[in-house]
Amino acid sequence: MSIKAASLILRVTLVSILLMHSIPGMFNGGVHAFGKDYLDKVGFAPFGLFLAWTIKLLHLFISVCFLLNRFIFPAAVIAIVIFTAGIFMVHLPNGWFVVGSGANGIEFNLLLIASLIAVILLRQQKNKAFVV
């Protein structure tokens, strides 16, 4: 499989996850609940709702970047920062597992971060192939 094909598969998969992680919450009150019921209560008041919307809109921006195959490095770094913050603020206290013997743990975020790093590395490898 070519680097281009591998990158495309990984980017499209990440886009589907980012969109499903963002869009429903924009319409079902999830962003409001995350901002007001969680972020405000853990110390981000009065900016919790603004921060929640910023995170979800950044997910949309990152998705567009990945679909257009543009600004891959900054988009991936932004996503890595968001998911790393999620690990420490939300998931780490719940352990490793997302389901099964635990709930809401870090394993999925860690997989997303590894996938984002792979997208960056594939992009760098592709660029090196054109330079050489």
Buried (B, 14 or more C-beta within 10 A) or exposed (E): EEBEEBBBEBBEEBBEBBBEBBBEBBEEEBBBBBBBEBBBEEEBEEEBBEBBBBBBEBBBBBBEBBBEEEBBEEBBBBBBEBBEEBBEBBBEEEBEBBEEEBEEBBBBBBEBBEBBEBBBEBBEEBEEEEEE
